[in-house]
Amino acid sequence: MKLNDERQDKKLQQWQKIAIAACEQCGRNEIPEIRPIMKLTDWCKEQDIC
């Protein structure tokens, strides 16, 4: 499902808030990086696994 730019931004913000809340709950000092939405094939190419 393709999201428009505005919805993508909102989703990224939501996921960032979730990551921060999870880190606060478990006492983790480092927040994981939330990267922009991309196609699985693009991610695989970036990881050199396709």
C-alpha positions as CSV (number, residue, x, y, z in Angstrom):
1,M,0.0,0.0,0.0
2,K,1.5,3.3,-1.0
3,L,1.1,6.2,1.4
4,N,1.2,9.8,0.4
5,D,3.9,12.0,1.8
6,E,1.8,13.5,4.6
7,R,0.7,10.0,5.8
8,Q,4.2,8.7,5.7
9,D,5.4,11.6,7.8
10,K,2.7,11.0,10.4
11,K,3.5,7.3,10.5
12,L,7.2,8.0,11.0
13,Q,6.4,10.4,13.9
14,Q,4.1,7.8,15.4
15,W,6.7,5.1,15.2
16,Q,9.3,7.4,16.7
17,K,7.0,8.1,19.7
18,I,6.4,4.4,20.1
19,A,10.2,3.7,20.1
20,I,10.9,6.5,22.6
21,A,8.1,5.2,24.9
22,A,9.4,1.6,24.7
23,C,12.9,2.7,25.5
24,E,11.6,4.6,28.5
25,Q,9.7,1.6,29.7
26,C,12.6,-0.8,29.5
27,G,15.3,1.7,30.6
28,R,17.2,1.6,27.3
29,N,19.5,4.6,26.9
30,E,19.7,4.5,23.1
31,I,16.7,5.1,20.8
32,P,16.7,2.9,17.7
33,E,16.8,4.7,14.4
34,I,13.4,4.9,12.6
35,R,14.1,5.1,8.9
36,P,11.8,6.3,6.1
37,I,9.4,3.9,4.5
38,M,10.9,2.0,1.6
39,K,10.0,-1.0,-0.6
40,L,11.3,-4.3,0.5
41,T,13.3,-4.8,-2.7
42,D,15.0,-1.4,-2.2
43,W,15.9,-2.4,1.4
44,C,17.3,-5.7,0.3
45,K,19.5,-4.0,-2.3
46,E,20.7,-1.6,0.3
47,Q,21.6,-4.5,2.6
48,D,23.3,-6.4,-0.3
49,I,21.1,-9.5,0.2
50,C,19.2,-9.6,-3.1
